[in-house]
Amino acid sequence: MKTKRKEALVLGYKLLYDRSGKLVSERTSTDMTILKKYLTKEEYNTLDTVVREATLKLDGVHKYLEDYLNARVMTQK
């Protein structure tokens, strides 16, 4: 039996660290068009804008961490 969900993961960000010492960032997002039929036009537009803006910020965080780790590796040699 399927349960109707009352929430959806719209945007997620993870930092993953494995035993070999590799650090990976992972951003996941939902295809917003799937949610469109469940939202009013105003809700959809607001959520779409928030996801777009948050994605830009998370891309900035990813780049910052990548640059930081690259600089750190270079100075340790």
Residue frames relative to the residue before (quaternion, step in Angstrom):
aa qw qx qy qz dx dy dz
M 1.0000 0.0000 0.0000 0.0000 0.00 0.00 0.00
K 0.3431 -0.7433 0.5412 0.1920 3.55 -0.84 0.99
T 0.2623 -0.7479 0.5908 0.1510 3.51 -1.06 0.84
K 0.4005 -0.6982 0.5333 0.2603 3.57 -0.91 0.87
R 0.3288 -0.7510 0.5462 0.1718 3.53 -0.77 1.09
K 0.2956 -0.7540 0.5607 0.1721 3.54 -1.12 0.67
E 0.7545 0.2228 -0.1751 0.5921 3.54 1.31 0.05
A 0.1747 -0.7629 0.6137 0.1041 3.53 -1.30 0.36
L 0.4270 -0.6459 0.5603 0.2941 3.54 -1.10 0.71
V 0.1682 -0.8188 0.5460 0.0557 3.54 -0.43 1.24
L 0.7937 -0.0480 0.0753 0.6017 3.56 1.01 -0.86
G 0.0156 0.8047 -0.5923 0.0376 3.56 -0.89 0.93
Y 0.0914 -0.7769 0.6213 0.0452 3.56 -1.19 0.58
K 0.0202 -0.8037 0.5939 -0.0325 3.56 -0.83 1.03
L 0.1943 -0.6982 0.6690 0.1649 3.50 -1.30 0.53
L 0.0921 -0.8093 0.5801 0.0019 3.55 -0.64 1.15
Y 0.0765 -0.7822 0.6181 0.0125 3.56 -0.97 0.90
D 0.1525 -0.8124 0.5561 0.0860 3.58 -0.69 1.04
R 0.7182 -0.4814 0.3077 0.3971 3.54 -1.31 0.25
S 0.6382 0.5158 -0.3402 0.4592 3.59 1.17 -0.39
G 0.5811 -0.6108 0.3603 0.3993 3.59 1.28 -0.02
K 0.4845 0.6670 -0.4295 0.3686 3.55 1.26 0.23
L 0.1673 -0.7697 0.6124 0.0678 3.56 -0.91 1.02
V 0.0193 -0.8030 0.5936 -0.0491 3.54 -0.76 1.09
S 0.1903 -0.7429 0.6227 0.1554 3.56 -1.05 0.73
E 0.1086 -0.7986 0.5920 0.0018 3.51 -1.04 0.86
R 0.0798 -0.7770 0.6236 0.0311 3.55 -0.82 1.03
T 0.0731 -0.7821 0.6183 0.0275 3.55 -0.91 0.95
S 0.0150 0.7943 -0.6072 0.0088 3.55 -1.07 0.67
T 0.4715 -0.6673 0.5148 0.2597 3.49 -1.25 0.59
D 0.4899 -0.6033 0.5302 0.3389 3.55 -1.14 0.61
M 0.3746 -0.7807 0.4594 0.1980 3.55 -0.29 1.31
T 0.5914 0.5904 -0.3855 0.3912 3.61 1.03 -0.56
I 0.5835 0.5770 -0.3687 0.4366 3.60 1.18 -0.53
L 0.7077 0.4658 -0.2576 0.4645 3.58 1.04 -0.79
K 0.4709 0.7284 -0.4186 0.2691 3.57 1.20 -0.46
K 0.6900 0.4982 -0.2954 0.4342 3.60 0.90 -0.86
Y 0.6792 0.4886 -0.2862 0.4670 3.61 1.23 -0.34
L 0.7240 0.4218 -0.2164 0.5011 3.58 1.27 -0.26
T 0.5177 -0.5714 0.5111 0.3798 3.52 -1.26 0.38
K 0.6749 -0.4839 0.3569 0.4277 3.57 -1.24 0.32
E 0.6600 0.5108 -0.3010 0.4615 3.58 0.97 -0.88
E 0.6527 0.5077 -0.3125 0.4675 3.59 0.95 -0.88
Y 0.6579 0.5178 -0.3090 0.4511 3.55 0.92 -0.93
N 0.6769 0.4940 -0.2966 0.4581 3.58 0.83 -0.95
T 0.6449 0.5115 -0.3187 0.4700 3.59 0.99 -0.82
L 0.6841 0.4842 -0.2850 0.4651 3.58 0.83 -0.98
D 0.6357 0.5325 -0.3225 0.4565 3.58 0.98 -0.84
T 0.6620 0.4970 -0.2947 0.4774 3.59 0.98 -0.85
V 0.6524 0.5093 -0.3139 0.4652 3.59 0.92 -0.87
V 0.6565 0.4985 -0.3124 0.4721 3.60 0.92 -0.85
R 0.6432 0.5212 -0.3228 0.4587 3.59 0.93 -0.84
E 0.6869 0.4756 -0.2793 0.4733 3.61 0.88 -0.95
A 0.6555 0.5040 -0.3120 0.4680 3.59 0.97 -0.84
T 0.6153 0.5442 -0.3399 0.4580 3.59 1.05 -0.74
L 0.6349 0.5215 -0.3256 0.4679 3.60 0.96 -0.81
K 0.6707 0.4891 -0.2940 0.4738 3.59 0.93 -0.88
L 0.6703 0.4903 -0.3049 0.4661 3.60 0.92 -0.85
D 0.5983 0.5347 -0.3579 0.4775 3.60 1.10 -0.60
G 0.6315 0.5267 -0.3172 0.4725 3.57 1.10 -0.74
V 0.6336 0.5122 -0.3230 0.4815 3.59 1.01 -0.81
H 0.6384 0.5304 -0.3218 0.4557 3.58 0.94 -0.89
K 0.6735 0.4881 -0.2950 0.4703 3.59 0.86 -0.93
Y 0.6311 0.5368 -0.3301 0.4522 3.59 0.96 -0.85
L 0.6865 0.4768 -0.2816 0.4713 3.59 0.84 -0.96
E 0.6330 0.5317 -0.3231 0.4606 3.56 1.00 -0.81
D 0.6643 0.4937 -0.2907 0.4801 3.59 0.93 -0.93
Y 0.6419 0.5290 -0.3178 0.4550 3.58 0.96 -0.87
L 0.6954 0.4683 -0.2791 0.4682 3.57 0.83 -0.95
N 0.6368 0.5179 -0.3304 0.4660 3.60 1.01 -0.74
A 0.6573 0.4961 -0.3101 0.4750 3.60 0.96 -0.82
R 0.6470 0.5323 -0.3107 0.4489 3.57 1.00 -0.84
V 0.6516 0.5055 -0.3155 0.4694 3.58 0.96 -0.84
M 0.6628 0.5212 -0.3071 0.4413 3.58 0.95 -0.86
T 0.7015 0.4635 -0.2779 0.4645 3.61 0.98 -0.76
Q 0.6364 0.5439 -0.3338 0.4333 3.61 1.18 -0.33
K 0.5557 0.6280 -0.3922 0.3782 3.63 1.18 -0.21
